Structures are given as structure tokens and as C-alpha cells.
């Protein structure tokens, strides 16, 4: 290059030669270097785009695979079947709840010393219909399933049924039916059975005390009223002992309600003060030796309807 410059005949020629040399160097530099975009990752971006294209092609091929389509179709059918079964169990549980409440309302029509065999027979027939029409259908739905898979769907109905059947048994012989006896009635044809767990049974027992409180107030003054008060007190004592050993959030909240029911049984009505702090059952037991119980019971009820207190009534001694 120096030789060409020296041998140039004139300065203008030298300038032309210098321009030619610069153009030559530029062409060589352009040929020897990569473009700026390629140096800074242009080739990598192109490779990434190729990978994305490959993944999309693989996903399309997998989506077109009949085996994968069949597998996900099976999953969809299983989920749909599970949801449908859950909805059927919820509806059956609601039917059990409604029919069990009707049995409880029927039992509240009992009279203290009268013959209640007809009412008890109607309640027994209604319980048999619940078992045959609803509980058997629930047992057929959960047969072969995991024990706790659908229990939340029909647990409210079972607790209400337990309350009704325990209430009926108490009205018959003043006893509490055991969990084993309750489950023995839930065995159907072809050895299909519905097993009530301990928590549903205990929930029914806790709700039973509320119905016994209403029954006791309605039959205040009868022999059944005093025996009911002692029965609820035994349940409450046993429940407090069990609560110290086994904790359950749903059942622990029922303990306070059970205590209120027992207090209402002992105090007669929740908003009435019967001769100071004396309880209704206590008043009837003690004052019944002085006044005929039918007259005393009428006086107590009249006192409650008036909403009076000891001061308003002039005191028990008056």
C-alpha cells in the first residue's frame, strides 16, 4: 500500500488512491466482522424462536394423540360423576332433615300422663319411612366409596335423624339409644349399610337436649318433667367429662348450648323468675307437698305469663 502511494504521480492521484485504499479497508473490515445484531445475541434469539416453535409443534402433536385425549376425557367424566353424586347426597340429606324435624314436632304433641301410643306409633312409622326412602338411598350412593369422601354432604341429615330417633326412644322408655343400636337400624337389603360415625351421633345427642328442654317446659309439673331434668343433667355431666378428653370444634360449641338448655329446664322459662332463685322443678317438688300440683302448676304458668317477679307477686310466703 505504501508503494502505491509513493508511486502516485500527483497529489490528486494520491487522494484518489487513498480513497480507494480506505474503501478497500472498509470492505475487508465488513467481511471480517459480524453484524452488530448477530454479535449481541441475534443468533440466540433465533434459536429461542426455534425452540418455541418446536414446543408448540410437540404440544399440538400431543393434543392430537388419541391416548391423551381419552385419558383427560376419563378425568372429566370422573369429576362430573363425583360432583353429581355430591349434589344427590346433599338433596337427600335435606329431605332427611325436613322429615326428621316433622317427627320431632309430632313428638312435642305428647301429653304427660295420657296415652300417647298413637302418636308414638305415627312417629315410628315416619322414622321407618325416612330409613326406607332416604337413608337407604344415601347408603346406596356411598357404597364402595371412601368412608369420609362424601360425609360432609349428608352429615347434617344424619345428625337430625339421630336427634329424632333418640327423642322417640326417650319418649318410649326414658332411655338413650346407643350408637350401636342406631347403626343396627341402618342395615338394608344386600348387606348395604350406612354407618353413622361417633361425631354425628354426639351431635344428635347434643341437639336432643334442646328438644328435651322444650318437652320438659311443656310438661311442667308431671312426672316426665322431673325425670327429663335429671336425664339432661346426666348428659351434661358426661359431656363435660368427655370434652376434657376429646376435642372437636363443632361439638365444643354445643356444650354451652346444652348448659343453657339445662338451665332453662331448671328455671322453667328463660325470662321468668320463679320465686327468687328457686328452680321450677324444685318449686313444684317442695310446694307440691303444700298445694295440689295441678293448682300449683297453673299458678306457675299464670305467673310466667304475667312476667312477674318475686316482688310483684308479694313473695313465695305470701
Kinemage of the C-alpha trace (Angstrom):
@kinemage 1
@onewidth
@group {chain A} dominant
@subgroup {mainchain}
@vectorlist {calphas} color= white
{ca unk a 1} P 0.000 0.000 0.000
{ca unk a 2} L 2.874 2.421 0.779
{ca unk a 3} L 4.457 1.624 -2.554
{ca unk a 4} L 1.272 2.516 -4.403
{ca unk a 5} L 1.094 5.814 -2.553
{ca unk a 6} L 4.681 6.730 -3.273
{ca unk a 7} L 4.426 5.898 -6.917
{ca unk a 8} L 1.305 8.005 -7.369
{ca unk a 9} L 2.010 10.771 -9.969
{ca unk a 10} L 0.157 13.642 -8.267
{ca unk a 11} L -1.483 14.684 -5.078
{ca unk a 12} L -4.908 14.310 -6.612
{ca unk a 13} L -3.981 10.882 -7.674
{ca unk a 14} L -2.676 10.279 -4.179
{ca unk a 15} L -6.006 11.401 -2.779
{ca unk a 16} L -7.839 9.071 -5.141
{ca unk a 17} L -5.535 6.248 -4.230
{ca unk a 18} L -6.062 6.982 -0.525
{ca unk a 19} L -9.813 6.879 -1.043
{ca unk a 20} L -9.520 3.589 -2.862
{ca unk a 21} L -7.386 2.199 -0.069
{ca unk a 22} L -9.950 3.351 2.553
{ca unk a 23} L -12.747 1.694 0.606
{ca unk a 24} L -10.701 -1.469 0.365
{ca unk a 25} L -10.048 -1.491 4.129
{ca unk a 26} L -13.744 -0.928 4.799
{ca unk a 27} L -14.703 -3.846 2.625
{ca unk a 28} L -12.183 -6.047 4.364
{ca unk a 29} L -13.461 -4.974 7.825
{ca unk a 30} L -17.018 -5.603 6.819
{ca unk a 31} L -16.130 -9.011 5.589
{ca unk a 32} L -14.121 -9.892 8.712
{ca unk a 33} L -16.635 -8.739 11.374
{ca unk a 34} L -20.159 -9.990 12.154
{ca unk a 35} L -23.096 -7.640 12.099
{ca unk a 36} L -23.833 -5.871 15.397
{ca unk a 37} L -27.215 -7.606 15.833
{ca unk a 38} L -25.716 -11.047 15.422
{ca unk a 39} L -22.831 -10.222 17.819
{ca unk a 40} L -25.246 -9.212 20.569
{ca unk a 41} L -27.436 -12.294 20.515
{ca unk a 42} L -29.302 -12.185 17.284
{ca unk a 43} L -28.405 -15.801 16.691
{ca unk a 44} L -29.593 -16.768 20.222
{ca unk a 45} L -32.937 -15.123 19.646
{ca unk a 46} L -33.328 -17.074 16.504
{ca unk a 47} L -32.530 -20.287 18.364
{ca unk a 48} L -35.139 -19.405 21.059
{ca unk a 49} L -37.752 -18.855 18.434
{ca unk a 50} L -36.936 -22.235 17.019
{ca unk a 51} L -37.326 -23.876 20.431
{ca unk a 52} L -40.729 -22.222 20.925
{ca unk a 53} L -41.812 -23.478 17.566
{ca unk a 54} L -40.655 -26.984 18.457
{ca unk a 55} L -42.572 -26.907 21.742
{ca unk a 56} L -45.728 -25.711 20.043
{ca unk a 57} L -45.407 -28.473 17.488
{ca unk a 58} L -44.876 -31.054 20.249
{ca unk a 59} L -47.932 -29.781 22.167
{ca unk a 60} L -50.039 -29.940 19.019
{ca unk a 61} L -48.867 -33.460 18.368
{ca unk a 62} L -49.642 -34.480 21.960
{ca unk a 63} L -53.100 -32.899 21.775
{ca unk a 64} L -53.795 -34.904 18.683
{ca unk a 65} L -52.735 -38.140 20.434
{ca unk a 66} L -55.880 -40.271 20.978
{ca unk a 67} L -54.461 -41.803 24.171
{ca unk a 68} L -54.036 -38.425 25.844
{ca unk a 69} L -57.470 -37.268 24.719
{ca unk a 70} L -59.016 -40.434 26.137
{ca unk a 71} L -57.149 -40.009 29.450
{ca unk a 72} L -58.366 -36.450 30.020
{ca unk a 73} L -61.866 -37.381 28.926
{ca unk a 74} L -61.858 -40.031 31.627
{ca unk a 75} L -60.734 -37.467 34.220
{ca unk a 76} L -63.552 -35.167 33.177
{ca unk a 77} L -66.132 -37.918 33.490
{ca unk a 78} L -64.866 -38.882 36.961
{ca unk a 79} L -65.046 -35.304 38.234
{ca unk a 80} L -68.519 -34.816 36.787
{ca unk a 81} L -69.720 -38.056 38.377
{ca unk a 82} L -68.283 -37.016 41.747
{ca unk a 83} L -69.996 -33.624 41.624
{ca unk a 84} L -73.310 -35.172 40.600
{ca unk a 85} L -73.137 -37.689 43.454
{ca unk a 86} L -72.319 -34.924 45.918
{ca unk a 87} L -75.374 -32.940 44.798
{ca unk a 88} L -77.626 -36.002 45.098
{ca unk a 89} L -76.379 -36.640 48.634
{ca unk a 90} L -76.976 -33.013 49.620
{ca unk a 91} L -80.565 -33.212 48.367
{ca unk a 92} L -81.169 -36.497 50.191
{ca unk a 93} L -79.698 -35.016 53.359
{ca unk a 94} L -82.074 -32.058 53.127
{ca unk a 95} L -85.023 -34.416 52.765
{ca unk a 96} L -83.889 -36.353 55.836
{ca unk a 97} L -83.580 -33.107 57.799
{ca unk a 98} L -87.085 -31.923 56.876
{ca unk a 99} L -88.739 -35.269 57.632
{ca unk a 100} L -86.840 -35.680 60.905
{ca unk a 101} L -87.986 -32.245 62.068
{ca unk a 102} L -91.572 -33.253 61.353
{ca unk a 103} L -91.120 -36.304 63.578
{ca unk a 104} L -89.762 -34.079 66.350
{ca unk a 105} L -92.716 -31.681 66.018
{ca unk a 106} L -95.069 -34.660 66.222
{ca unk a 107} L -93.443 -35.890 69.439
{ca unk a 108} L -93.885 -32.482 71.044
{ca unk a 109} L -97.631 -33.105 70.952
{ca unk a 110} L -97.261 -35.723 73.678
{ca unk a 111} L -99.247 -35.261 76.854
{ca unk a 112} L -97.771 -36.029 80.250
{ca unk a 113} L -99.884 -38.778 81.792
{ca unk a 114} L -102.157 -39.518 78.830
{ca unk a 115} L -101.952 -42.486 76.490
{ca unk a 116} L -99.517 -41.443 73.779
{ca unk a 117} L -99.239 -44.773 71.994
{ca unk a 118} L -100.960 -43.462 68.855
{ca unk a 119} L -98.556 -40.529 68.495
{ca unk a 120} L -95.554 -42.743 69.205
{ca unk a 121} L -96.770 -45.176 66.552
{ca unk a 122} L -97.066 -42.393 63.974
{ca unk a 123} L -93.556 -41.193 64.811
{ca unk a 124} L -92.180 -44.722 64.458
{ca unk a 125} L -93.797 -45.112 61.028
{ca unk a 126} L -92.328 -41.774 59.929
{ca unk a 127} L -88.859 -42.878 61.052
{ca unk a 128} L -89.251 -46.133 59.125
{ca unk a 129} L -90.172 -44.139 56.018
{ca unk a 130} L -87.061 -41.978 56.422
{ca unk a 131} L -84.865 -45.046 56.622
{ca unk a 132} L -86.526 -46.751 53.660
{ca unk a 133} L -86.864 -43.776 51.316
{ca unk a 134} L -83.872 -41.573 52.088
{ca unk a 135} L -81.222 -43.227 54.234
{ca unk a 136} L -81.225 -46.354 52.077
{ca unk a 137} L -80.631 -44.162 49.016
{ca unk a 138} L -77.717 -42.476 50.788
{ca unk a 139} L -76.284 -45.869 51.697
{ca unk a 140} L -76.512 -46.981 48.056
{ca unk a 141} L -74.730 -43.809 46.904
{ca unk a 142} L -71.776 -44.131 49.295
{ca unk a 143} L -71.437 -47.908 48.989
{ca unk a 144} L -67.931 -48.708 47.757
{ca unk a 145} L -66.679 -45.146 48.295
{ca unk a 146} L -64.093 -43.975 50.778
{ca unk a 147} L -65.658 -43.512 54.186
{ca unk a 148} L -65.003 -39.785 54.562
{ca unk a 149} L -65.171 -38.730 50.925
{ca unk a 150} L -68.809 -37.557 50.960
{ca unk a 151} L -69.535 -37.452 54.696
{ca unk a 152} L -69.816 -33.660 54.730
{ca unk a 153} L -72.603 -33.840 52.162
{ca unk a 154} L -75.019 -35.888 54.295
{ca unk a 155} L -73.732 -35.348 57.856
{ca unk a 156} L -76.364 -32.667 58.719
{ca unk a 157} L -79.164 -35.040 57.751
{ca unk a 158} L -77.693 -37.863 59.828
{ca unk a 159} L -77.430 -35.635 62.899
{ca unk a 160} L -81.044 -34.546 62.539
{ca unk a 161} L -82.148 -38.155 62.094
{ca unk a 162} L -80.158 -39.159 65.183
{ca unk a 163} L -81.897 -36.412 67.155
{ca unk a 164} L -85.334 -37.628 66.019
{ca unk a 165} L -84.723 -41.314 66.703
{ca unk a 166} L -83.146 -40.595 70.109
{ca unk a 167} L -86.054 -38.327 71.017
{ca unk a 168} L -88.536 -41.030 70.065
{ca unk a 169} L -86.688 -43.635 72.111
{ca unk a 170} L -86.653 -41.345 75.150
{ca unk a 171} L -90.379 -40.748 74.864
{ca unk a 172} L -90.941 -44.518 74.763
{ca unk a 173} L -88.851 -45.750 77.701
{ca unk a 174} L -86.832 -42.739 79.042
{ca unk a 175} L -83.519 -44.178 77.832
{ca unk a 176} L -80.792 -43.076 75.431
{ca unk a 177} L -80.297 -45.305 72.400
{ca unk a 178} L -76.665 -46.277 71.850
{ca unk a 179} L -74.680 -45.709 68.675
{ca unk a 180} L -74.586 -49.446 68.009
{ca unk a 181} L -78.389 -49.653 68.148
{ca unk a 182} L -78.736 -46.700 65.798
{ca unk a 183} L -76.371 -48.275 63.266
{ca unk a 184} L -78.173 -51.603 63.588
{ca unk a 185} L -81.258 -49.930 62.101
{ca unk a 186} L -79.256 -48.649 59.134
{ca unk a 187} L -78.545 -52.077 57.591
{ca unk a 188} L -80.554 -52.633 54.422
{ca unk a 189} L -81.006 -55.328 51.777
{ca unk a 190} L -77.989 -56.945 50.104
{ca unk a 191} L -75.905 -56.023 53.166
{ca unk a 192} L -75.912 -52.357 52.136
{ca unk a 193} L -75.483 -50.281 55.269
{ca unk a 194} L -74.975 -46.680 56.281
{ca unk a 195} L -72.635 -46.265 59.227
{ca unk a 196} L -73.137 -43.240 61.458
{ca unk a 197} L -69.872 -42.079 62.998
{ca unk a 198} L -69.433 -41.039 66.623
{ca unk a 199} L -69.379 -37.301 65.918
{ca unk a 200} L -72.725 -37.351 64.092
{ca unk a 201} L -74.215 -39.381 66.939
{ca unk a 202} L -72.870 -36.989 69.564
{ca unk a 203} L -74.185 -34.048 67.574
{ca unk a 204} L -77.629 -35.667 67.674
{ca unk a 205} L -77.342 -36.180 71.439
{ca unk a 206} L -76.395 -32.540 71.956
{ca unk a 207} L -79.355 -31.349 69.874
{ca unk a 208} L -81.600 -33.776 71.767
{ca unk a 209} L -81.138 -31.786 74.968
{ca unk a 210} L -82.758 -28.762 73.333
{ca unk a 211} L -85.833 -30.800 72.408
{ca unk a 212} L -85.957 -32.272 75.913
{ca unk a 213} L -85.874 -28.743 77.311
{ca unk a 214} L -88.976 -27.832 75.269
{ca unk a 215} L -90.697 -31.067 76.229
{ca unk a 216} L -89.935 -30.513 79.904
{ca unk a 217} L -91.345 -26.985 79.876
{ca unk a 218} L -94.481 -28.167 78.079
{ca unk a 219} L -94.997 -30.967 80.612
{ca unk a 220} L -94.016 -28.946 83.661
{ca unk a 221} L -95.461 -30.481 86.801
{ca unk a 222} L -95.693 -34.057 85.509
{ca unk a 223} L -93.506 -36.988 86.446
{ca unk a 224} L -91.964 -36.880 82.988
{ca unk a 225} L -90.782 -33.318 83.595
{ca unk a 226} L -88.701 -34.213 86.654
{ca unk a 227} L -87.235 -37.335 85.021
{ca unk a 228} L -86.325 -35.302 81.939
{ca unk a 229} L -84.499 -32.752 84.065
{ca unk a 230} L -82.399 -35.490 85.712
{ca unk a 231} L -81.743 -37.110 82.315
{ca unk a 232} L -80.434 -33.884 80.754
{ca unk a 233} L -78.280 -33.236 83.808
{ca unk a 234} L -76.622 -36.637 83.396
{ca unk a 235} L -75.930 -35.973 79.713
{ca unk a 236} L -74.433 -32.584 80.525
{ca unk a 237} L -72.137 -34.030 83.206
{ca unk a 238} L -70.937 -36.824 80.911
{ca unk a 239} L -70.419 -34.349 78.071
{ca unk a 240} L -68.195 -32.119 80.188
{ca unk a 241} L -66.109 -35.137 81.186
{ca unk a 242} L -65.763 -36.244 77.575
{ca unk a 243} L -64.908 -32.717 76.450
{ca unk a 244} L -61.784 -32.816 78.615
{ca unk a 245} L -60.557 -35.905 76.731
{ca unk a 246} L -61.760 -35.449 73.131
{ca unk a 247} L -61.877 -32.054 71.435
{ca unk a 248} L -63.986 -31.253 68.410
{ca unk a 249} L -64.723 -27.729 67.262
{ca unk a 250} L -68.323 -28.418 66.268
{ca unk a 251} L -69.130 -30.348 69.426
{ca unk a 252} L -67.418 -27.951 71.819
{ca unk a 253} L -69.734 -25.149 70.691
{ca unk a 254} L -72.732 -27.332 71.596
{ca unk a 255} L -71.628 -27.626 75.232
{ca unk a 256} L -72.612 -24.038 76.039
{ca unk a 257} L -75.985 -24.520 74.304
{ca unk a 258} L -76.535 -27.688 76.305
{ca unk a 259} L -75.763 -25.841 79.535
{ca unk a 260} L -78.316 -23.163 78.625
{ca unk a 261} L -80.919 -25.844 77.918
{ca unk a 262} L -80.315 -27.420 81.311
{ca unk a 263} L -80.589 -24.023 82.992
{ca unk a 264} L -83.894 -23.356 81.231
{ca unk a 265} L -85.216 -26.730 82.374
{ca unk a 266} L -84.269 -25.983 85.954
{ca unk a 267} L -85.506 -22.400 85.845
{ca unk a 268} L -88.705 -23.120 83.968
{ca unk a 269} L -88.671 -20.298 81.425
{ca unk a 270} L -85.532 -18.370 80.419
{ca unk a 271} L -87.072 -14.950 81.161
{ca unk a 272} L -89.139 -15.799 84.210
{ca unk a 273} L -88.031 -15.652 87.844
{ca unk a 274} L -89.925 -18.256 89.814
{ca unk a 275} L -89.943 -17.206 93.434
{ca unk a 276} L -86.459 -15.766 93.555
{ca unk a 277} L -83.623 -18.095 92.567
{ca unk a 278} L -85.542 -21.317 93.155
{ca unk a 279} L -85.921 -23.509 90.101
{ca unk a 280} L -89.236 -24.590 88.613
{ca unk a 281} L -88.714 -28.293 89.283
{ca unk a 282} L -87.574 -27.525 92.813
{ca unk a 283} L -90.571 -25.295 93.431
{ca unk a 284} L -93.001 -27.913 92.196
{ca unk a 285} L -91.341 -30.633 94.276
{ca unk a 286} L -91.306 -28.649 97.522
{ca unk a 287} L -94.502 -26.617 97.216
{ca unk a 288} L -96.333 -29.650 95.837
{ca unk a 289} L -96.419 -31.056 99.346
{ca unk a 290} L -98.383 -27.985 100.485
{ca unk a 291} L -100.539 -27.211 97.446
{ca unk a 292} L -102.072 -29.649 94.945
{ca unk a 293} L -99.710 -29.866 91.989
{ca unk a 294} L -102.345 -29.043 89.408
{ca unk a 295} L -103.192 -25.806 91.191
{ca unk a 296} L -99.524 -25.018 91.745
{ca unk a 297} L -98.720 -25.682 88.099
{ca unk a 298} L -101.499 -23.365 86.995
{ca unk a 299} L -100.201 -20.698 89.362
{ca unk a 300} L -96.680 -21.085 87.989
{ca unk a 301} L -97.857 -20.784 84.409
{ca unk a 302} L -100.017 -17.795 85.214
{ca unk a 303} L -97.048 -16.218 86.966
{ca unk a 304} L -94.881 -16.792 83.881
{ca unk a 305} L -97.494 -15.371 81.527
{ca unk a 306} L -97.731 -12.269 83.688
{ca unk a 307} L -93.929 -11.935 83.568
{ca unk a 308} L -93.830 -11.057 87.254
{ca unk a 309} L -91.054 -11.365 89.774
{ca unk a 310} L -90.933 -12.223 93.432
{ca unk a 311} L -91.502 -8.635 94.456
{ca unk a 312} L -94.506 -8.292 92.153
{ca unk a 313} L -96.053 -11.493 93.476
{ca unk a 314} L -95.517 -10.487 97.060
{ca unk a 315} L -93.038 -13.289 97.787
{ca unk a 316} L -93.408 -17.012 97.999
{ca unk a 317} L -94.605 -16.949 101.582
{ca unk a 318} L -97.487 -14.615 100.678
